[in-house]
Amino acid sequence: MAVGERSAGTLAEPAVATAEHATKRGRRLALSTAFFSFATGVSRVAGLAREIYAASLFGVKGPMSAFTIAFQVPNLIRALFADAALQGAFVPVFTELLEKGRKREAFKVASGLVSLIFLILGSLTVVYWLAAPLLMHLAAPGFGHVLRDLTVQLSRIMFPIVLIMAVQGVFVGMLNSFERFGAPAFAPVLWNGVIIVALAVLPGVYSPSKHIYAYAWGVLAGTIVQLLFPMPWLRGLGGRFTLEFNWRNPYVMRVLKLMLPVTIALGLINFSLLINSFFGTLVNSQAPAAIDKAFRIYMLPQGIFSVAIATILFPTLSRFAARREYDHLRNTMANGMRQICLTLIPSAAFMAVLAQPITRLVYQRGQFNAHATKLVSEAMVVWAFSLPAQGVSLLLSRTFFSLQRPWLTTALSGGNLLVNAVVALALYSPFGVSGVVLGTVAGTVAMASAQAIVLRGQLGGIDARRTLDAIARMLAAAAVLCGVAYGVWRVLDEAVGRALWAQCVSVGFAIAAGSAVYAAGVWVLRVPEARQIKALVAGRLRGAG
């Protein structure tokens, strides 16, 4: 009997330890997500402050549209070779080596990638400088000679960010693999701060017609600062960088092979912004800037919630994939999807019902007039309908990358782009700005749906029934949010007027009231993810006590 009891205890103890480890890991991931969301939120607010300042200086006139396209082209190429594309291929391989205890080999892979980046993207920068006039002619067919020439010069100033961001992508991927998210999360705050300083100081160097050049130089300077800021945190990781062009390292080759479909997938997704600008130039000269300004507000909740959740979960998903623990991977991914929807569904509701008040409060001052507010809010209402789908798609893409099966999502990205272009082509003429953005919405929803269907087959399920049930309850709570938020704003707007402080009061109270109603709704409707947040907060409070 004693032997039996001891055997039972021996069997139970590992299970208990495993459960405790999983609980601690889940709590750590939740806390990391909360911190990353806060840091990303600060950077997004800083970015919005940058956009507000720039809008007051340039409105949505021709030079601002020229800057928008000049920034989008190198930003597209950055997406192809740097940032998320590079991390999507690098993090799973780097994490796999760390899991095997081969830290030295992991750092050799990172060193080899950085060396190759300097060689390849340095050469590409020179080629782009020569090809910029042709590329800008293709990207902005509706621009006249003066605006197109301005676009060329601005894009040449900003193109080196491709090289800089690619190197930073390796550094950030390493830090994320070690679950060090703080420095990468706060680096964009500095980026935005440098640009704001440039906008305040550099216009005095140029004539009034060339003030927009200050924005381009600010972007370049801010990107350099963003690269340098996380470097001190790399020193404590236990490895070192060397200059080596080791094409034959099998892990470097694996990263490059994985990077090809990741590059194509993310490049196709980001290409949708160029499609918007392309058709926008055919609507009028203000449309590209108006669409982009709405997109900046759209990205605020996207960055705070979905980007944070996807970034934090990506190394964990990669570890589960490396260990072939697909049940844990599936459950983590599904829970992340529901967390994203819990936050982005109410965000989309606010964007839809308060589009004009929010746009007026954020942008309407200086050169940004009531007509510009109308254009931007029109685009924002349409953008709102793709917000939850875009967040879910981001996490599903990371799941494909963690499984090291990126070609599947690459093919789906091509379908997304095709749907986007066809719908925008059909609708830009009769519906203007709304028709252009509807193309992106249609492509995004189709992409997220297709990814979910494919992953369901790959993983033997994605907990779809539970997820759809939770989403239905979130939508019910969001419907009440819409009515309350709009009603509160309407009453206060009529009572206090349109002064800046009055707009802050009316919009702020509307968002607060809507948020309270939504929180109460998801709690009453027993959405599990809402209770996860309460448990996390309660645990932190008990720990502090």
C-alpha positions in Angstrom: 0.0 0.0 0.0 2.8 2.3 0.9 4.5 1.5 -2.4 1.3 2.2 -4.3 0.9 5.5 -2.6 4.5 6.4 -3.4 4.0 5.4 -7.0 0.8 7.5 -7.3 2.7 10.4 -5.8 5.5 10.0 -8.2 3.1 10.0 -11.2 1.1 13.0 -9.9 4.0 15.2 -9.0 5.3 15.8 -12.6 1.7 16.5 -13.7 1.3 19.0 -10.9 4.6 20.6 -11.7 3.7 20.8 -15.4 0.4 22.4 -14.6 2.1 24.9 -12.3 4.7 25.7 -14.9 2.0 26.2 -17.6 0.1 28.5 -15.2 3.3 30.5 -14.4 4.2 30.7 -18.1 0.7 31.8 -19.0 0.8 34.5 -16.4 4.2 35.7 -17.6 2.9 35.9 -21.1 -0.1 37.8 -20.0 2.1 40.3 -18.1 4.5 40.6 -21.0 1.5 41.3 -23.3 0.2 43.9 -20.9 3.6 45.6 -20.7 4.1 45.4 -24.5 0.6 46.8 -25.0 1.4 49.7 -22.7 4.7 50.4 -24.4 3.2 50.1 -27.9 0.3 52.3 -26.8 2.8 55.0 -25.8 4.5 54.7 -29.1 1.2 54.8 -31.0 0.1 57.9 -29.1 3.5 59.5 -29.9 2.9 58.5 -33.6 -0.5 60.0 -33.5 1.0 63.2 -32.0 3.4 63.2 -34.9 0.5 62.8 -37.4 -1.5 65.6 -35.7 1.5 68.0 -35.9 2.2 67.1 -39.5 -1.5 67.4 -40.5 -1.6 70.9 -38.9 1.5 71.8 -41.1 0.6 70.2 -44.4 -3.1 69.2 -44.3 -4.0 66.7 -47.0 -2.7 68.8 -49.9 -0.4 67.7 -52.7 2.9 67.8 -50.9 1.5 65.6 -48.1 0.2 63.1 -50.7 3.7 63.1 -52.3 5.2 62.3 -48.9 2.7 59.6 -48.3 3.6 57.7 -51.5 7.3 58.5 -51.1 7.2 56.9 -47.7 5.1 53.9 -48.8 7.4 52.7 -51.5 10.6 52.3 -49.3 8.3 51.1 -46.5 7.0 48.4 -48.8 10.5 47.3 -49.6 11.3 47.4 -45.9 8.4 45.0 -45.3 9.9 42.7 -48.0 13.3 42.5 -46.5 13.2 43.8 -43.0 11.2 44.1 -39.8 8.3 41.6 -39.6 9.4 39.7 -42.7 12.9 39.1 -41.5 11.7 38.3 -37.9 9.0 35.9 -39.3 11.8 33.8 -40.8 14.6 34.4 -38.2 12.8 34.0 -34.9 11.7 30.3 -35.4 15.2 29.3 -36.4 17.0 31.3 -33.7 14.5 30.0 -31.1 15.0 26.4 -32.2 18.8 26.8 -31.7 18.3 28.3 -28.3 16.0 25.4 -27.4 18.8 23.0 -28.3 21.3 24.8 -26.2 23.3 26.0 -29.2 23.5 29.7 -28.3 26.9 30.2 -30.0 25.5 28.8 -33.3 22.5 31.0 -32.9 24.7 34.1 -32.7 26.7 33.0 -35.7 23.4 32.8 -37.7 22.5 36.4 -36.5 26.0 37.6 -37.5 25.8 36.1 -40.9 22.4 37.6 -41.6 23.6 41.1 -40.5 26.6 40.8 -42.9 24.4 39.7 -45.8 22.0 42.5 -45.1 24.7 45.1 -45.5 25.9 43.6 -48.7 22.5 43.0 -50.4 20.4 46.0 -49.2 23.3 48.4 -49.5 23.5 47.5 -53.2 19.7 47.8 -53.5 19.8 51.3 -52.1 22.1 52.4 -54.9 19.9 50.8 -57.5 16.8 52.4 -56.1 18.4 55.9 -56.2 18.8 55.5 -59.9 15.4 53.9 -60.5 13.3 56.2 -58.3 11.9 58.4 -61.2 10.5 55.3 -63.0 9.1 53.7 -59.8 7.4 56.9 -58.7 5.8 57.3 -62.2 4.3 53.9 -61.8 3.2 54.5 -58.2 1.5 57.9 -58.8 0.0 57.9 -62.3 -2.3 60.8 -61.4 0.4 63.2 -60.2 1.7 66.1 -62.4 5.4 66.7 -63.1 6.0 68.9 -60.0 4.4 66.5 -57.5 6.0 63.5 -59.0 9.5 65.1 -58.9 8.9 66.0 -55.2 7.9 62.3 -54.6 11.1 61.1 -56.2 13.3 63.4 -54.0 11.5 62.5 -50.8 11.7 58.8 -51.5 15.5 59.0 -52.2 16.0 60.6 -48.8 14.0 57.9 -47.0 15.1 54.8 -48.8 18.1 54.0 -46.5 15.5 53.1 -43.8 15.2 49.7 -45.6 18.8 48.8 -44.7 18.6 50.3 -41.2 15.3 48.5 -40.4 16.6 45.2 -41.7 19.5 45.2 -39.3 17.2 46.3 -36.5 14.9 43.4 -37.4 17.7 40.9 -36.5 18.4 42.7 -33.2 14.7 42.8 -32.3 14.1 39.2 -33.2 17.0 38.2 -30.9 15.6 40.2 -28.0 12.1 38.8 -28.5 13.5 35.2 -28.6 15.0 35.9 -25.2 11.5 37.3 -24.2 13.0 40.8 -23.7 10.3 43.1 -25.2 10.8 46.4 -23.4 13.5 48.1 -25.5 12.0 47.2 -28.9 8.6 48.3 -27.7 9.8 51.8 -26.6 12.2 52.4 -29.5 9.3 53.7 -31.8 8.6 56.4 -29.1 12.1 57.8 -29.8 11.5 57.5 -33.6 8.4 59.6 -33.3 10.0 62.1 -31.0 12.9 62.7 -33.4 10.5 63.3 -36.3 8.5 65.8 -34.2 11.7 67.7 -33.4 12.6 67.7 -37.1 9.2 69.0 -38.1 9.6 71.8 -35.6 13.2 72.8 -36.5 14.1 71.8 -40.1 11.4 73.7 -42.1 13.4 76.9 -41.4 16.1 75.5 -43.6 13.9 75.3 -46.6 11.6 77.6 -48.6 7.9 77.3 -47.8 7.3 75.1 -50.9 9.8 72.6 -49.6 8.9 72.4 -45.9 7.8 68.8 -46.5 11.5 67.8 -46.8 11.8 68.2 -43.0 9.4 65.3 -42.6 11.6 63.0 -44.8 14.9 63.9 -43.0 13.1 63.3 -39.7 12.0 59.8 -40.7 15.6 58.9 -41.6 17.1 60.4 -38.4 14.4 58.7 -36.3 15.1 55.3 -37.9 18.8 55.6 -37.0 18.0 56.4 -33.4 15.5 53.4 -33.4 18.3 51.1 -34.5 20.8 52.3 -31.9 18.5 52.3 -28.9 18.1 48.5 -28.2 21.8 47.8 -28.7 22.8 47.9 -25.0 20.3 45.2 -24.2 22.0 42.9 -26.7 25.2 42.8 -24.6 23.6 40.8 -21.8 22.5 37.9 -24.0 25.7 35.9 -23.8 27.0 36.0 -27.4 28.8 38.3 -29.8 28.6 39.5 -33.4 31.3 38.8 -36.0 31.5 40.0 -39.6 31.1 36.9 -41.8 29.5 36.2 -45.1 28.6 32.6 -44.4 26.2 31.6 -47.1 26.8 27.9 -46.5 25.7 27.9 -42.8 22.7 25.5 -43.0 20.7 27.7 -40.5 21.5 30.9 -42.4 20.2 29.1 -45.6 17.1 27.9 -43.7 16.4 31.5 -42.7 16.8 32.7 -46.2 14.6 29.9 -47.6 11.9 30.7 -45.0 12.3 34.4 -45.6 11.4 34.1 -49.3 7.7 33.1 -48.8 7.5 35.3 -45.7 8.8 38.2 -47.7 6.3 37.6 -50.5 3.4 37.2 -48.1 4.1 40.3 -46.0 5.1 42.2 -49.1 1.8 41.4 -50.7 -0.1 42.5 -47.6 1.8 45.8 -47.5 1.4 46.2 -51.2 -2.3 46.9 -50.5 -1.4 50.3 -49.1 0.2 51.1 -52.5 -2.9 50.0 -54.2 -4.9 52.4 -52.1 -2.6 55.2 -53.0 -2.6 54.2 -56.7 -6.3 54.4 -57.0 -6.4 57.3 -54.6 -4.4 59.4 -57.1 -7.2 58.6 -59.7 -9.9 60.0 -57.3 -8.1 63.3 -56.6 -4.8 64.7 -55.3 -6.1 64.7 -51.7 -7.3 61.1 -51.5 -3.9 59.3 -50.9 -3.2 61.6 -47.9 -6.8 61.3 -46.6 -6.7 57.5 -46.7 -3.3 57.4 -45.0 -4.5 59.7 -42.2 -7.5 57.5 -41.5 -5.1 54.5 -41.6 -2.9 56.1 -38.9 -5.9 56.2 -36.5 -6.8 52.7 -37.5 -3.3 51.5 -36.6 -3.6 52.9 -33.0 -5.7 50.0 -31.6 -4.1 47.6 -34.0 -0.6 48.4 -32.6 -1.7 48.5 -28.9 -3.6 45.2 -29.0 -3.1 42.8 -31.9 0.5 43.6 -32.7 1.4 43.3 -29.0 -0.4 40.0 -28.6 1.1 38.5 -31.9 4.6 39.7 -31.0 4.5 38.3 -27.5 3.0 34.9 -28.5 5.2 34.4 -31.6 8.3 33.1 -29.7 6.0 30.9 -27.6 4.3 29.5 -30.7 7.7 28.9 -32.3 8.8 26.9 -29.2 5.7 24.8 -29.2 6.2 24.1 -33.0 9.9 23.2 -32.4 8.8 20.7 -29.7 5.8 19.5 -31.8 3.5 20.3 -29.0 0.6 21.1 -31.4 -2.2 21.0 -28.8 -0.5 23.8 -26.8 0.2 25.7 -30.0 -3.5 25.4 -31.1 -4.8 26.5 -27.7 -2.4 29.4 -27.4 -3.3 30.6 -30.9 -7.0 30.3 -30.3 -6.9 32.1 -27.0 -4.8 34.9 -28.7 -7.4 35.2 -31.4 -10.2 35.7 -28.9 -8.1 38.2 -26.9 -7.5 40.2 -30.1 -11.2 40.2 -31.0 -12.1 41.2 -27.4 -10.1 44.4 -27.8 -10.5 45.2 -31.5 -14.3 44.7 -31.9 -15.0 47.7 -29.5 -12.2 49.7 -31.2 -13.8 49.1 -34.6 -17.2 50.2 -33.1 -15.8 53.4 -31.8 -14.1 54.1 -35.2 -17.4 53.6 -37.1 -19.8 55.6 -34.9 -17.5 58.4 -33.9 -15.4 58.7 -37.1 -16.1 62.3 -37.7 -15.8 63.6 -34.1 -12.5 61.6 -33.6 -11.1 62.9 -36.9 -12.1 66.5 -36.0 -10.6 66.2 -32.6 -7.3 64.6 -33.8 -6.6 66.5 -37.0 -8.8 69.6 -37.7 -6.5 72.6 -37.1 -4.1 74.6 -39.1 -4.1 73.5 -42.8 -6.4 70.6 -42.0 -9.9 71.9 -42.6 -13.5 70.6 -42.4 -13.3 69.2 -46.0 -10.3 67.2 -45.0 -12.1 65.9 -41.9 -15.0 64.7 -44.1 -12.6 62.8 -46.4 -10.6 61.2 -43.6 -13.7 60.2 -41.6 -15.3 58.7 -44.7 -12.3 56.4 -45.1 -12.2 55.6 -41.3 -15.7 54.3 -41.2 -14.8 51.8 -43.9 -11.5 50.9 -42.4 -13.3 50.0 -39.1 -14.9 47.0 -40.7 -11.6 45.2 -41.3 -10.0 46.0 -37.9 -10.7 42.7 -36.0 -10.0 40.6 -39.2 -6.7 42.3 -39.7 -5.7 41.6 -36.1 -6.6 38.0 -36.3 -4.9 37.6 -39.7 -1.7 39.0 -38.1 -1.7 36.3 -35.4 -2.6 33.5 -37.9 0.3 34.6 -40.1 2.7 34.3 -37.1 1.3 30.8 -36.5 2.2 29.8 -40.1 5.7 31.2 -39.6 6.2 29.4 -36.3 5.3 26.1 -38.0 7.9 27.0 -40.7 5.2 26.6 -43.4 5.1 30.2 -44.7 4.2 29.3 -48.4 0.7 28.6 -47.4 0.0 32.1 -46.1 2.0 33.4 -49.0 -0.5 32.0 -51.5 -3.4 33.4 -49.4 -1.7 36.8 -49.4 -1.7 36.8 -53.2 -5.5 36.1 -53.1 -5.9 39.0 -50.6 -4.1 41.4 -53.0 -6.1 40.2 -56.0 -9.4 40.8 -54.1 -8.2 44.2 -53.0 -7.2 45.4 -56.5 -10.4 44.1 -58.2 -12.8 45.6 -55.6 -10.9 48.9 -55.6 -10.9 49.0 -59.4 -14.6 48.4 -59.5 -15.6 50.9 -56.7 -13.1 53.8 -56.8 -15.0 55.7 -59.5 -18.5 55.5 -58.1 -17.6 55.7 -54.4 -14.3 57.6 -54.3 -12.3 57.2 -51.1 -14.8 54.7 -49.6 -14.6 52.5 -52.7 -10.8 52.4 -52.5 -10.7 51.4 -48.9 -13.5 48.8 -49.4 -11.0 46.9 -51.6 -8.7 46.5 -48.6 -11.5 45.5 -46.3 -12.7 42.8 -48.7 -9.2 41.5 -49.1 -8.5 41.5 -45.4 -11.7 39.6 -44.4 -11.1 37.0 -47.2 -7.5 36.6 -46.0 -8.3 36.0 -42.4 -11.1 33.5 -43.3 -8.9 31.5 -45.6 -6.1 31.4 -43.1 -8.4 30.0 -40.4 -9.7 27.4 -42.8 -6.2 26.2 -43.8 -4.9 26.2 -40.2 -7.9 24.2 -39.1 -6.8 21.4 -41.4 -3.1 21.8 -40.5 -3.7 21.7 -36.8 -6.7 19.4 -36.6 -8.9 22.3 -35.4 -8.6 25.9 -34.2 -11.2 25.8 -31.4 -13.6 27.5 -33.9 -16.9 26.9 -32.1 -15.7 28.4 -28.9 -14.1 31.4 -30.8 -17.2 32.1 -32.8 -19.4 31.9 -29.7 -17.2 34.4 -27.9 -17.2 36.7 -31.0 -21.0 36.6 -31.1 -21.2 37.7 -27.5 -18.6 40.5 -28.1 -20.6 41.8 -31.1 -23.7 41.9 -29.0 -21.9 44.0 -26.4 -20.4 46.2 -29.1 -23.9 46.9 -30.5 -24.9 48.4 -27.2 -21.6 50.3 -27.1 -22.4 51.9 -30.4 -25.8 53.3 -29.2 -24.4 54.5 -25.9 -21.3 56.1 -27.3 -23.1 58.0 -30.1 -25.9 59.1 -27.8 -23.5 60.5 -25.2 -21.4 62.2 -27.8 -24.4 63.8 -29.5 -25.9 65.2 -26.2 -22.5 66.6 -25.0 -21.6 68.0 -28.5 -24.8 70.0 -28.5 -24.4 71.1 -24.9 -20.7 72.2 -24.9 -19.9 73.0 -28.5 -16.8 72.5 -30.7 -14.0 74.2 -28.8 -11.0 71.9 -28.4 -11.6 71.3 -24.7 -15.3 70.7 -25.5 -14.4 68.1 -28.1 -12.1 66.4 -25.6 -15.0 66.2 -23.2 -17.7 65.0 -25.6 -15.5 62.4 -27.3 -13.8 61.3 -24.1 -17.0 60.8 -22.2 -18.5 59.0 -25.2 -15.6 56.5 -25.3 -15.6 56.1 -21.5 -19.3 55.4 -21.4 -19.1 53.0 -24.4 -16.1 51.2 -22.8 -18.0 50.8 -19.5 -21.0 49.4 -21.2 -18.9 47.0 -23.3 -17.0 45.8 -20.3 -20.2 45.1 -18.4 -21.7 43.4 -21.5 -18.9 40.9 -22.0 -18.8 40.2 -18.3 -22.6 39.6 -18.1 -22.4 37.5 -21.3 -19.6 35.4 -19.7 -16.9 36.0 -22.3 -14.0 33.9 -20.9 -11.3 36.3 -22.1 -12.8 39.1 -20.1 -12.5 37.0 -17.0 -8.9 36.3 -17.8 -8.2 40.0 -17.7 -9.9 40.3 -14.3 -8.0 37.3 -12.9 -4.7 38.9 -14.1 -5.4 42.2 -12.5 -6.6 40.6 -9.3 -3.5 38.5 -9.1 -1.3 41.5 -9.6 -3.1 43.4 -6.8 -2.8 40.4 -4.5 0.9 40.2 -5.3 1.4 43.9 -4.6 -0.5 43.5 -1.3 
